[in-house]
Amino acid sequence: QQPVQSPQAVILREGEDAVINCSSSKALYSVHWYRQKHGEAPVFLMILLKGGEQKGHEKISASFNEKKQQSSLYLTASQLSYSGTYFCGTEAGTASKLTFGTGTRLQVTL
Amino acid sequence: DAGITQSPRHKVTETGTPVTLRCHQTENHRYMYWYRQDPGHGLRLIHYSYGVKDTDKGEVSDGYSVSRSKTEDFLLTLESATSSQTSVYFCAISDSGSGRGDGYTFGSGTRLTVV
């Protein structure tokens, strides 16, 4: 079962903040976040691991609530380059595979 | 500089014909995945591999088969293409597969149209 993302779409003005949520019905080992621009491949943003470890390489932040099996991605002071579709991918149990949500379309305007 | 390439990038095929998509990596990663992407569904896992000749099904595996005879190559075959298999197919690779690594790296995708 795919994780549920919310909102499905959001429009921001440059400089505004946004939060994207991801919720799963399964006990999670990790949550990944990816961004995909139109016509391109998804690009890795961040991993959040059970136990609190977080790995990422961009100026974004995220949280992982293990009790609720929820993760949130925080985009602060948004830039035009943040536009795209954001996907969370969840890993449950010992399976080495990700199940992706249906995506959140983010558009940043001037 | 891409460590993962997919071929072909675009393909149009007729209903009922077999089709093979190729994913090639130069990263020596253990895990390889095939996903399909359709509007409203996000990315859905078709099959994945955790080593040479070691593969397993994903959530939408019906009508697809895979093979991995070498670390670097992961082939996806549509045994008899149907219009419902019109989609964009992405290959992904991972060094650990378990979230302890640096995430997945995706190929550029193959746009397949079945007419």
Contacts between the chains, C-beta under 8 A, distances in Angstrom:
chain1	res1	chain2	res2	distance
A	2	B	42	6.7
A	2	B	44	7.8
A	29	B	98	7.2
A	29	B	99	5.9
A	30	B	98	7.5
A	30	B	99	3.1
A	32	B	99	7.1
A	32	B	103	5.6
A	32	B	104	7.2
A	34	B	103	7.5
A	34	B	104	7.7
A	40	B	108	7.6
A	41	B	90	6.3
A	41	B	106	4.0
A	41	B	107	6.3
A	41	B	108	5.4
A	41	B	109	5.8
A	42	B	43	7.1
A	42	B	90	7.4
A	42	B	104	7.8
A	42	B	106	5.1
A	43	B	106	7.5
A	44	B	102	6.8
A	44	B	103	3.4
A	44	B	104	6.2
A	44	B	105	7.0
A	45	B	103	7.8
A	46	B	103	7.8
A	47	B	99	5.6
A	47	B	101	8.0
A	47	B	102	7.6
A	47	B	103	5.7
A	49	B	99	5.7
A	49	B	100	7.2
A	55	B	102	7.0
A	87	B	42	6.0
A	87	B	43	6.5
A	89	B	43	7.7
A	89	B	104	7.6
A	91	B	98	7.1
A	91	B	99	5.2
A	96	B	31	6.0
A	96	B	48	7.7
A	96	B	50	6.1
A	96	B	94	7.6
A	96	B	96	7.6
A	96	B	97	3.2
A	96	B	98	5.1
A	97	B	33	6.8
A	97	B	45	5.9
A	97	B	48	5.3
A	97	B	56	8.0
A	97	B	58	6.8
A	97	B	97	7.2
A	98	B	33	7.9
A	98	B	45	7.4
A	98	B	104	6.8
A	99	B	45	6.9
A	99	B	59	7.3
A	100	B	35	7.6
A	100	B	42	4.8
A	100	B	43	4.1
A	100	B	44	7.4
A	101	B	42	5.8
A	102	B	40	6.5
A	102	B	41	6.2
A	102	B	42	4.1
A	103	B	42	5.0
